[in-house]
């Protein structure tokens, strides 16, 4: 028989008492013993898969977390869940599964934790939607939890410069425009992704990993270590130990997540030039946590928070470069010293952000001066005491953050743009309207786009898609053809974190819900005005009302299966596109 443990732990339901002998027999078949039964049961949720380099190594990462749980006197139980490779599904019908996978991951981890009576969680994540899905599961269960990122891929090298998969996507457009040979594109294809790990720029995965530190669900310093590094496995082992500690201390997500922690998360997003997808995911996390967060809050925080990092897609460097100079904590310390984040917000370690930075000895100075990622050669711009891609708060790359929310008669509930260039966009041009990503991609690849165009892609929202597809293929093709600054694109769908240029996503309400984007016609004059935060069409209210009279809601694209089920449950992008009924907000 197992010895008595904390009577309030859920795992007692399956490990304690004479009547649980059959349950313990099942555990014994897997090698567990009486010592395990007297310890807290810590689930290690692992989305390892051979479908993407982001997740291909996660079994090893999870093994280290299991070791940490054991070292912390916990009973580790590893279980699996799904992943979708955003990069591989990008530009295909399969991309509609991506956002749905966020919900499935959250649902599945919640179900296992609930059904098997777990006491705590280590939630492991690799590809983009893994990260918010795992954090949503931790919030829903409110079990003591530690978030564990699998780490990012090292950059590839082509023609003497660092490249990522973003460069390959943009190369497709360059080939179509005759600006690059197919042979060179093939070379880049072979060089861009040299191993395991999530895409290397400040794309969605690295953005959400950085946010996991700032919001308090992951230990400071845990986001940036590369996937295939000893540091990554050290981080994983520490996460397991910490999860066991969180059980003993009864430290839960509800003790960590507050309005202030979400403001810290937004601050790090906009300071690093992070993905627009983080807007959607933070709204979803806030809805799950019952924290009042509105899409307009992103403008308020972006207005006061400068962009201090110059990372891909807008810049040239990747997550490993940030890691080499101290990682996310260096940026947090600079923001804290400038009064731009809440230092008293709690973290998973039981210390506040300010206390944790002091505990780690972070002073805001970079930790590296001149070595490259390989440790070989100095890189241009790296000088003693500073680096070219990370600026002080008082001398930033941009006085305001990288995320802007636009409103207007085309987006009454908001639309999201990442400002990646030096100048804020003011663009007016004729609409070129497409009912799907495929139609728009064909138009671009056939060379029909002209300077000044505004490409409008609709019926790709959370419900209309369904699944709110990311459209890196289209945006990269536009950029690759030399139209990064003179062609705008707007959609009720999403963009990859690797997207750059005047690309406006998350237009809400979406077309399938009868939003104004459903009423735009070819040739309408559309304005994207970033300085004035406006997204509008030069059509009178009377004309829009007349068009609405003739509009009919489109039939769902799928009449059965998972896409129909989740598609019918999605809320608005303006509220995070959540499917959890308790988390939906009007």
N, C-alpha and C positions, 0 to 999 in steps of 0.2 A: 504494500500500500504506500501511496505517496504521503509525505508529511504535509501538515496544514500550511497554507500560505495565505496571503491577503484575501480575506473572504469576499471582497468586493470585485475581484478580477473576473472578467467574463469567462476566462478559460476554466474556472472552477466548475462550470456547467458540464464540462466534458472530461475532467481529470480527477474530481474529488468524490469520495464516497463509494460504498459497496455497489450501489446501483450503476456506477460508471465503469465497472470492471470490463464490460464489452468494449467500451470506448478506448480504455487504456490498452486493451489487447490489440486493437487496430494500430495504435501508436507504436506498440512494441514491435509490431511487424516491420516498422520502418526504422527501428534501431533506437527509439527513445526509451528512457528508463525512469526510475523513481526520482532521480535528481532533476530530470527535465520536468516531470510533473509538478515538482515543488517550485518551479521557476516560472516567471511570466512568459507567456507564449507570444513571440514576436514574429509577425508575418513579414516575409521579404517578397514583395510583389515585383516580379521580374518579367518584362516584355521582350526578352531575348528572342531573336529571330535571324534567319539567314536572308531576309528580304531586303535588308538595308545595312550599309556599313555603320549607321548610327547605333544599331542594336546588336550587331553580330558578335560583339565581345562581352555582352552584358552578363552571360553566365559566369565569366571570371570575376566581373565586378560584384555580382551577387554573392559569389563564394566568399569574397573578402568581407562583405557585410555579414554573412552568416558567421564567419570567424569572430567578428566583432561582437555579435550578439552573444555567442558562446563565452567570449572573454568577459562580457558584462554580466555573466550569470543569468542569461536568458535562454529560452527554449526556441531556437530559430525554426521556422517553418516556411520554406520557400514555395511559392506557387506562381503560375504563369498567367499572362494575359496577352492581348493582341498588340500588334502595331501595324500601321500603314506607312509605307515609305512615301513621303510627300514628293521627293525628287523623282522617284521612279514613276509614280502615278501622275506627275505633273503633265498637263497638256492632253490628258486622256480622260475618257469617261470615268475611269477609276478614281480620279481625284475627288469625285463627289463623296467618296467614302472617308476622306480625311477628317473632316470636322466631326462626322458621326463617330469616328474612332475615339475622339476625346470623350464622348459620352459613354461609349461601350467600355472603355478603360475604367472610367469612374464607376460605372455601374458594376462591372465585374469585380473590381477590388473591394467595393463596398459589400457586395454579396458574399464573397469569400470570408472577409473579416467578420461579417455578421453571422453567417451560417456556421463557421467553424469556431466561433467564440474567441477570437483573438484579443489579446490585451494591448497590442501596439503594432506599429507598422514601420518598415523601411520601404519607401516607395521609390523604386529605381526607374529611371527614364532615359531614353535616348533620342528618338526622332520627335519632331516638333510637337505633335498632339499628345505624346506621352506625358509631357511635363505638366500642362494644365490638368490633364485627366487624372494624373496621380495626386496632384495637390487638391483637386476637387474631392477625390475619394477620402483623403485625410480629413478634409473639412467636414464632409458628411458623417463619417464615423465618429469624429472627434476623439479618436483614440490617440494616445501619445504617439507621435509620428515624427520621422526624420525624412526629409526629401534628399534623394541621392541621384545626382546627374552622372551619366556615363562618360561625359567628357567629349571634347570635339576632336575632329580629325586634324592632322597636321596639314599645312598648305602644300599643294604641289608646286612644281617649279617649271616654268616654260619661258624660254628665251631670256633667262636671267631675272625673272620676276616671279613673285609668289602668285599662284592662281588657285581658285576654288571652282566648284561646279557652276557658280554664277558666270564665270568667264566662258564656260562651255555653252551655256544657254545663250549668252549674248553672241557667241561665235556663230551660232546657227543663223541669227539675223544678219551677221556680217557676211556670211557666205551667200545668203540670198541677195544681198546688195552688191555682191562682187568685190567686197572689201577684204575678203579673206579666202584663201584657197581651201578646198576640201581636205587637202593633205595636211595643212596646218591645223585645221579643226580636229582631224584624226589624232594628230600629235597631242593636242590639248586633252582630248578625250582620254588618252592613255596616261596623262601626267597629273590631272587635276585632283584625283582622289587616291592618295598613296596608301591608305590603310583604314583601320576602323575609326569610328567616331562620327559625331554629328557634324554637319556642314560648318566650316571653320569661321566664316564671317560673323558679324553681329546680326545674324539672321534670326529666325524665330526660336530655335532651340537655345542658342547662346543668350538671346535676350531673356527668355524665360528662366534660364539657369541663373543669370545675374539677378533677376527679380527674386528668385527663391532665397537668395541671401538677404536682399534688402527688405523683403517682406517678413523675414524671420523664420521661415520654415526649413531652411538649410543653414548649416554653420557658415560663418564668414570664412572666405577663402576656399570654399569647396567647389566653386563653379568652373574655374578656369584651367585646372590641370588637364593636360591632353589625355585622350582616351587610353592610349597605349604607353602610359608612363607609370613608374612605381608610385609617384605621388597620387595618381588616381586610385590605386588600390589601398593606399594609406588612408585616403579620404573615405573610401568605402568601409574599411574596417572601423574607422572612428564613428561612422554613421551607425553601424550596428551597436557599438558600445553605448553611444548616446541614446539610442532608442530604448535600451534596457534601463538606462539612467532615468529617462523620461517617465517610464512606468513607476519606478521607485518614488520619483518626485511628484507624480501625478501632474505632469506638465503636458498640456493638450493644445491643439490648434486654437481653440477658443480662448486660451490664455494669452495667445500671441497676436492674433489678428484683430486689428482695430482700424479705425479710420486713419490714424497716423501711420500705421504700417503700410497701408495701401498708398498713402501719399508718398512714402519713401520708395515704394516700388515704382510708381510713376516717375519719380525724380530720377532714379537710376536709368529707367528706360529712355527718357528724353535726353539725359546727359550723355549716354553712350551712343545715341543714334539708333536705338533699337527698332525692332520690327513693329509694323502696324498691327500685326496679329496680337500683340500683347495688349492692345486696347480691348479687343474682344475677350481675351482670356481673363484679364483683370476684372472686367465687368462681370464675367461669369463667376469668378472666384468670390467676388464681393457679394453677388447675389446668393451664392451657396452659404456664405458666412453670415448673411444678414447684416452686412455693413453697407451703409448708405453711400453709394458711389454713382456718379452720373457722368455721362460721356463728356459733358462740358467741363468737368473737373480736370480733364487732360489739358485743355487750353490754359486754365488758370495756373496749373503747376508748370507747364511748358513755358509760359510767359516769364516765370521767375527763375527758371533753371537753365543755365547755359549749356550748350553742347560742347563738351570738353574732349571728346574722343573722336578720332578720324579713322574709323574701322570700316571694312566692307559692309554694305555695298557702296556707300557714298565715298569711302576712303580707300586706302590701299592695304591696311593691315588686318590681321585676323586675331582670334581669341588667344592663340598661343603667344602673340606679341604682348597682349595685355597681361597674360599670366607671368611673363618674364619680368615685368616691372612691378609685380605685386598683386595683380588681379583686381577684382571688384573692390576689395577693402580699401585700396589706395584712392579710388574714386569716391567711395563713401566717406572717407576721412576728409577729403577736400570739400565735399558737399556739406559735411557736418560743421567744419570750421567756418564755412561761409553762412551758416544758419539756414541751409536749404533742405535739411532733413531733420526728422525728430530723433534726437539721440536717445530719448528715454523709451523708445519703442522696444518691446521685449523680443528676444530671439529664442530659438529652440534650445540653446545652451543654458537658459535661465538667467543670462546676463542681458542687459540692454545693448543696443547697437553701440552706444558710446563706451560702455564697459567692455564690450567684446573687442572693439578696436584698441582700447588701452591694453587689454589682456594679451592681444596679439602683437603689441608693440608697433602698430601702424602709425606713422607720422605724416602720411600724405606724400612723402617723397618716393620717387621711383626706386626700385630695388636693383635695377640693372642699368648699365650705362651704354654699352656699345656692342655686345655680342649678338649675333644672329640666332635664329631659332636652332640652327644646327651647331652653334658655338664656334663657328669658323671665322667669318669676316664681319667687320663693322658695317653698318648700313647707313646710307646717306640720311642725314638729319638727326642721327643719334649723337647727343653731346653730353659731356659730363654733367650729371645732375638732372638731366631732362631728356625727353625723347620727342620725336617730331609728331607723334600721333596722339599724345596725351597732353593737354594744356592745363594750366592753372585756371581756377574759376574766374579770376580777374583778368585773364587774357585768353578767352575761349575761341574756339573755331566759329561759334555763332552765339550771339547774345541771348538767344532763346533756344529752347529745346527742339528736338527734331520732329516731334509729333504735333500735328495741327488738326483740329476738328473744324470742318466747314459746315455751315448751314445756309439755307436759302430756299427758294421755291422748288429746287430740285431735290433737296435733302432736308425737309423740315425737322427730322429727328437726328440729323447729323450724318457726316461722312468723314473718312479718315485719310490723311495724307502724311507721308513721311517726307520732310524737307531734307534732301541729301546734298543739295548744291549750296553755293555761297549766296545766291540771290533767291529771294522769295518770288514765286511764280505769279504773274498776272497774265492769263492766257484767255483769249476769246477767239472762237472759231466755229465753223460749221460742224454740226453733229453728223457722224457716220454711225448709224444705228444697226446693231446686230443682236439677234435673239439668243445667241449662244457663243461660247468661246471659240468653237470650231470655225464658225462663219467668220469671226473677226480674224482668227489666225490665218485663214486662207487669203483673206483680203490683204493682210500685211505682207505675207510671204510672196504674193503675186505682184508686189511692188506698187499697189494702188494708193498708199497713203501719201499725203502731200503736207508740206509745212503748213501749220495752222489748224490742221484737223483736230477734232475732238472725237475720239472713238468711244462709243457708248455700248457697253455689253450688259444686257439685262436678262432677267429670269435666271440668274445664277446665284440668288440669295440663299439664305438658310432653308427656306421652304421651297422656293422656286427651282433651285438647282436640281434636287435638293442638295444640301451640304456645303453651299457657299464655296465653290472651288477657288483655289489659288490659281493665278494666271501668270506665272513667271515666264511661260513660253511666249505669250503674246507680248508682255512688257519687255522681255529681253530681246525679242525680235525687233521691236520698235527702236530700242536703244542701239542694237547691233546695226541697224540700217542708218544710224546717224541722226536719229530724231529724238534724242534724249531731252532736249530743251524746247523743241518747237512743235511737238505733238503731245496733246494731253489724252488721257484715257480715264474713263470713269465707269464704275460698275457697282451693282449690288452684291457682287461676289467679293473675293478677297485677293490679296497679293501675297506672294512669297516674301519672307523677310529679306530676300536677295533683290527685290525689286527696287529700282531707283528711277528718278525723274518724276514729272508731274502726273502721277498715277493716283487716282482717288478711288478708294474702295469703301465697302461697308455702307453704301448709300442706303439710307433708311427714311421712310419705309421702302421695302423692296418692291420690285415690279409685281411679283405674284400676289402681294398684299394690296395692290392698287396704288402704290406710291407714285409720285410724279414722274419718276424715271420711266414708268410704263407708258407715258403719254408723249414722250419726246419723239419727234419725227426727223427724218433725214433733212439736213439743211438748216434746222433750227440753230440759232446762235447761242452757244453755251459759253459761260464765263467761269473760269476757275481763278478766283482772286484770293490768294493766300494772305496777303497783308490785311485784307478786310474780312477774312474768314468766310468767304461767300462762295457758294456753288449755285448757279442760277441759269435759267434759260429765258431768253428774251421772247416770251410768249405771254400774252395777257391772261389775267385770271379768267376772263370770259371765254377765251379760246381753250384754255385748259379744261374748264368746266364742260365745254361742248365736246371735247375729245373724250372726257370721262364718260359721257353719256353713251358713246359708241364702244367703250372698252369692255371687253369680257375677260374674266379671269382665265388664265390658261389651265388646261387639264394637267393634273400631276403627271410627271414623266414616267413614273413607275406605279403600277397598280397593286403591287404585292411586295413582300419581303422587307428587308431591313431598311432600304432607302425610303420606302413608303412609310414605314412605321416611325422612324426618327424624323423624316421630313415633315410629317404632319404634326410633330410635337415641338419643333424648334420655335423659340420666341424670336423677337426682333434682334438684329445685330446691335441695335442701340442699347440693349440690355444684356449683351453677352451671348445671344443665341443659345440660351440654356434650354434643356428639355425637362429638367427636374421640376415637377409641378410646384413644389414648395418654394423654389428659388425664382420663379417667374415674377416679374414686377411690371406693372403697367407703365 
